[in-house]
Amino acid sequence: MPCPSQTSGFNVPNYVRYAYSLLVGRPEEIRALGRPRRRWEYNIKIDLRAVGYDDRDWISLAEHRDQWRAYSERRGQASMQHLQAVASSVAQATFQASCLTLHMATTGHAGEALVMEAVLQLCPLVTFSVGTKPQEATDGTIIVTDNSTDIHTSAEPYSRILLFYMGDAPPTGIDETLAVVLVVKKGNSFQVTEAVSGKLFGEWNSGTGLISKEETPWLKDAVDAQLKRLPDVRVSLFECPPYVTYTRSKSGGVQYDGIEVRIVQEAFRNSSITFIRQDESWYNNFTASSPWQRVTDDVAEDRADVAVCSLWLTVTPPKGLQMSAPWTRQKGTFLVPKPWPLPQAIILYLPLEIWTWAILVVALLVFTLIMYSTAKLLRTGGGSRYLNLHTCLLDAVRVLVLNSPPKFPRPTALRYLITSWSFFCLLITTIYLTGYTSLLASPPFSPPINTVNDLLEQNIYWGDRDNFLLPLLHGASNPKLLEFANRFVLETAESDKEKHILQGRYAVFTKALSTTFVTDTERLSDRARHKLRLMKEPTFTFYVAIGLRQHSPYKLSLDRTITQLQDGGILSHWQNLVIQNLGYHYMSLFFQSDQQENKQTPLSFSSVQGALCVLGIGLFLSCFTCLLEVILGHKSLVNRAGKGDALKSRSI
């Protein structure tokens, strides 16, 4: 077929002829034996077939720009449809169930919206952040571009990237610290590779769809290849059992162990690990920064890659950090004073409730008035004894205490009245003596402190050497917890905590790991430990994770390791084993119930303090009454002597 330019009726420049020769693929020089596998002409025909055009007349189509532009637009639409289809398949094979938070880099390419729509259909709960670079840590970044410079503009160091590259040639010079799953268009198909090593993950075409060459998710393989290219893993830590423990050898070396150390060693068993140990000056120097602050600063300032030692996922991480998946949870609560024995004198009124005592006193007074009124009405015989209100009260008390009246009166009505009162007093006395005997055998204790409301009712205060917990308590929705937070006392020396605990009515904030370990108690003396127990009501629940730098390449490996260890029960086994090896047997005291604390003890002289108090009160009343009678009797004698003298003077 002649070149369209040769039929135009004028001479054609040589460069047009050369372009035509290149286009149809018929070079004039000698070529190798055999025809070329594909010429450019065939590529044009394949593109035209994709949009439904008869490729036999493609040269005449090229002469009409309007028609060619229309078919070119249709070809672009078909290419975009292919991009959306391949994006759905490749995103599923790359992320699978881990696409929770993704970043879509804005490069201005027309396919960005199609790729985002495909991923949203795959993961409806995914959270997209859009921008040139991610502002927060995400599970990965998606880039759609035909310009290789967009990769360096949109990628953070150590990022995980799914790259749809729509340029003519594959991109080069990709940073080896990145984990990149690369999707490149090859004619009518797409190839998925690991960008740095070139490892083929899969291929996609419109006829067969996605054909996977490697096990999914592909992002895992890309991250594994990335980790092999990275230097040693630097771990910043300090001793905080059972998360991190040290074993010092005689030669001066240090052997590291602990639950979080084992997790890190398992996650990076194919890499070399360097531990950066923080000193323990914080425990003795109250002006030094806390070790938690130092390990997080190491990671944020790129002196370390991983920070371990009970970092809380529920607290906003410091700037520059992201957290791994949680591997356990802690119960944030208080170590509170154990129930203390009540004074023995108080036992005297404990067998009966306060309202029972009030009703008993009212009944005594009512019975006294009834007996006095009845005697007043009868006014005969033996009833004359009860014409005195004072005598009625004393006899009623005597019946209540001794269950026997001094002498039955003659009137039958008074006899029935005193008999009914005696029977009532017998029952009350039996109930009281039974309760009193039980209290003597098992001394009563103060009510146990199990809730924040109990802390307030029993006037408990608390403190710490740092006030970092105050914002956490003030941010709680429980008004009782807010009120208790205001009772905070700042400790200015290491001995302050011990002193306050021994004085009583002092609580210590702590974290309980399952039902076997209580943190921050190793430095307490045995005396202080025996005075404390764990409050049952949790104030907070902390999910414990491992700290990482933002966009860290180690996050995926750590999360995967934590999930596998949890599913296999290995973490629970490690936790029990590490706690058992520590030998902190005293911690069982913190979990003892009230029944274990209130043991029966033999009676002693202190057990009869209540009886002695009653005896003392009786002696006091007797002496006071005797003194009154003496004074009143002396006045009576004086009055009588005065009257006698007056009579004698009159007779004279």
LINTA-V247267 format. One record per backbone hydrogen bond with DSSP energy under -1.0 kcal/mol. CO is the residue of the C=O (numbers start at 1). NH is the residue of the N-H. E is the energy in kcal/mol with one decimal. If there is no record, write none. Layout:
# LINTA-V247267
CO_NH_E, CO_NH_E
This chain:
# LINTA-V247267
3_6_-1.4, 13_17_-1.2, 14_18_-2.5, 15_19_-2.0, 16_20_-2.3, 17_21_-2.4, 18_22_-2.4, 19_23_-2.2, 20_24_-2.4, 21_25_-1.2, 21_26_-1.2, 39_43_-1.4, 40_44_-2.0, 41_45_-2.1, 42_46_-2.5, 43_47_-2.1, 44_48_-2.2, 45_49_-2.4, 46_50_-1.6, 48_53_-2.3, 49_52_-1.6, 54_57_-1.2, 55_58_-1.1, 57_61_-1.3, 58_62_-1.6, 64_68_-2.4, 65_69_-2.8, 66_70_-2.1, 67_71_-2.4, 68_72_-2.2, 69_73_-2.3, 70_74_-1.9, 71_75_-2.2, 72_76_-2.2, 73_77_-2.3, 74_78_-2.3, 75_79_-2.2, 76_80_-2.3, 77_81_-2.2, 78_82_-2.1, 79_83_-2.1, 80_84_-2.2, 81_85_-1.9, 82_86_-2.8, 83_87_-2.3, 84_88_-1.7, 85_89_-1.7, 86_90_-2.9, 87_91_-2.4, 88_92_-1.5, 89_93_-1.9, 90_94_-1.8, 91_95_-2.7, 93_218_-2.2, 94_219_-1.4, 95_98_-1.9, 98_100_-1.8, 100_127_-2.6, 101_139_-3.3, 102_129_-2.0, 103_142_-3.0, 104_131_-1.6, 109_112_-1.4, 111_115_-2.3, 112_116_-2.5, 113_117_-2.2, 114_118_-2.1, 115_119_-2.2, 116_120_-2.2, 117_121_-1.8, 118_122_-1.4, 119_123_-2.9, 123_126_-1.8, 127_102_-2.3, 129_104_-2.4, 131_106_-1.0, 140_103_-2.1, 141_162_-2.9, 142_105_-2.4, 143_164_-3.3, 145_166_-3.1, 147_150_-1.5, 149_153_-1.6, 150_154_-2.2, 151_155_-1.5, 156_159_-1.6, 159_179_-2.4, 160_141_-2.8, 161_181_-2.8, 162_143_-2.2, 163_183_-3.3, 164_145_-2.2, 175_178_-1.6, 179_161_-3.0, 180_195_-2.1, 181_163_-2.6, 182_193_-2.6, 183_165_-2.8, 184_191_-2.9, 186_189_-1.9, 189_186_-3.3, 190_204_-2.7, 191_184_-2.6, 192_201_-3.2, 192_202_-1.6, 193_182_-3.0, 194_198_-2.9, 199_194_-2.3, 201_213_-3.7, 201_214_-1.4, 202_192_-2.9, 203_211_-3.7, 204_190_-2.9, 205_209_-2.4, 209_205_-1.3, 211_203_-2.2, 218_222_-2.3, 219_223_-2.5, 220_224_-2.5, 221_225_-2.4, 222_226_-1.9, 223_227_-2.8, 224_228_-1.6, 233_274_-3.1, 234_305_-2.3, 234_306_-2.1, 235_276_-3.9, 236_308_-1.9, 237_278_-2.4, 240_243_-1.5, 240_244_-1.4, 242_259_-2.4, 243_261_-1.2, 244_240_-1.6, 245_257_-2.3, 247_255_-2.6, 249_252_-1.5, 253_249_-2.3, 255_247_-1.6, 257_245_-3.5, 258_262_-2.1, 259_263_-1.8, 260_264_-2.3, 261_265_-2.5, 262_266_-2.2, 263_267_-2.4, 264_268_-2.0, 268_271_-1.7, 272_233_-2.7, 274_235_-3.1, 276_237_-2.4, 280_283_-1.3, 281_285_-2.8, 285_288_-1.1, 290_294_-1.7, 291_295_-2.5, 292_296_-1.8, 293_297_-1.9, 294_298_-2.0, 295_299_-1.4, 296_300_-2.6, 297_301_-2.4, 298_303_-3.1, 298_304_-1.5, 299_302_-1.5, 306_236_-3.0, 307_547_-2.4, 311_545_-2.5, 318_321_-1.8, 320_550_-1.4, 322_548_-3.0, 328_544_-2.3, 330_542_-2.5, 331_512_-2.3, 332_539_-2.7, 332_540_-1.9, 333_510_-2.7, 334_535_-2.5, 335_508_-2.1, 336_533_-2.3, 340_446_-2.2, 343_346_-1.3, 345_348_-1.0, 346_349_-1.3, 353_357_-2.1, 354_358_-1.9, 355_359_-2.3, 356_360_-2.3, 357_361_-2.2, 358_362_-2.1, 359_363_-2.6, 360_364_-2.1, 361_365_-2.2, 362_366_-2.6, 363_367_-2.7, 364_368_-2.1, 365_369_-2.2, 366_370_-2.5, 367_371_-2.7, 368_372_-2.2, 369_373_-2.6, 370_374_-2.6, 371_375_-2.2, 372_376_-1.9, 373_377_-1.9, 374_378_-2.1, 375_379_-2.5, 380_383_-1.8, 381_384_-1.8, 382_385_-1.4, 383_386_-1.2, 384_387_-1.4, 388_392_-1.9, 389_393_-1.9, 390_394_-2.0, 391_395_-2.4, 392_396_-2.0, 393_397_-2.1, 394_398_-2.3, 395_399_-2.4, 396_400_-1.9, 397_401_-2.3, 398_402_-3.3, 399_403_-1.7, 411_415_-1.5, 412_416_-2.5, 413_417_-2.0, 414_418_-2.7, 415_419_-2.5, 416_420_-2.3, 417_421_-1.9, 418_422_-2.3, 419_423_-2.2, 420_424_-2.1, 421_425_-2.4, 422_426_-1.9, 423_427_-1.9, 424_428_-2.2, 425_429_-2.7, 426_430_-2.2, 427_431_-2.3, 428_432_-2.4, 429_433_-2.8, 430_434_-2.1, 431_435_-2.1, 432_436_-2.7, 433_437_-2.4, 434_438_-2.0, 435_439_-2.1, 436_440_-2.0, 437_441_-1.9, 438_442_-2.1, 444_342_-2.2, 450_537_-1.9, 451_455_-1.4, 452_456_-1.7, 453_457_-2.3, 454_458_-2.1, 455_460_-2.5, 456_459_-1.2, 461_507_-2.5, 462_489_-1.6, 464_491_-2.8, 467_470_-1.0, 469_473_-2.2, 470_474_-2.9, 471_475_-1.4, 473_476_-1.4, 478_482_-1.7, 479_483_-2.1, 480_484_-2.2, 481_485_-1.9, 484_487_-1.7, 485_488_-1.2, 487_462_-1.2, 489_464_-1.1, 493_496_-1.3, 495_499_-2.3, 496_500_-2.6, 497_501_-2.2, 498_502_-2.1, 499_503_-1.5, 505_461_-1.6, 508_335_-3.5, 510_333_-2.2, 511_519_-2.5, 512_331_-2.2, 513_516_-1.5, 513_517_-1.5, 517_513_-2.8, 521_524_-1.2, 525_529_-2.2, 526_530_-2.1, 528_531_-1.0, 529_532_-1.5, 531_338_-2.1, 533_336_-2.7, 540_332_-2.4, 542_330_-3.5, 543_313_-4.2, 544_327_-2.4, 545_311_-1.0, 546_324_-2.2, 547_307_-2.4, 548_322_-2.9, 549_552_-1.4, 554_558_-2.4, 555_559_-3.1, 556_560_-2.2, 557_561_-2.1, 558_562_-2.7, 559_563_-2.2, 560_564_-2.1, 561_565_-2.5, 562_566_-2.3, 563_567_-2.4, 564_568_-1.8, 565_570_-1.6, 565_571_-1.2, 566_569_-1.1, 569_573_-1.6, 570_574_-2.9, 571_575_-2.6, 572_576_-2.2, 573_577_-2.4, 574_578_-3.0, 575_579_-2.1, 576_580_-2.1, 577_581_-2.3, 578_582_-1.5, 583_585_-1.8, 584_587_-1.2, 585_588_-1.4, 586_589_-1.8, 589_592_-1.1, 590_534_-2.7, 593_597_-1.1, 594_598_-2.1, 597_599_-1.7, 604_607_-1.5, 605_608_-1.4, 606_609_-1.3, 608_612_-2.2, 609_613_-2.2, 610_614_-2.1, 611_615_-2.5, 612_616_-2.6, 613_617_-2.5, 614_618_-2.5, 615_619_-2.5, 616_620_-2.4, 617_621_-2.4, 618_622_-2.6, 619_623_-2.8, 620_624_-2.6, 621_625_-2.8, 622_626_-2.8, 623_627_-2.5, 624_628_-2.1, 625_629_-2.7, 626_630_-2.6, 627_631_-2.5, 628_632_-3.3, 629_633_-3.4, 630_634_-2.5, 631_635_-2.2, 632_636_-2.0, 633_637_-2.3, 634_638_-2.4, 635_639_-2.5, 636_640_-2.5, 637_641_-2.8, 638_642_-2.2, 639_643_-2.2, 640_644_-2.4, 641_645_-2.2, 642_646_-1.9, 643_647_-2.1, 644_648_-2.2, 645_649_-2.2, 646_650_-1.7, 647_651_-2.2, 648_652_-1.9
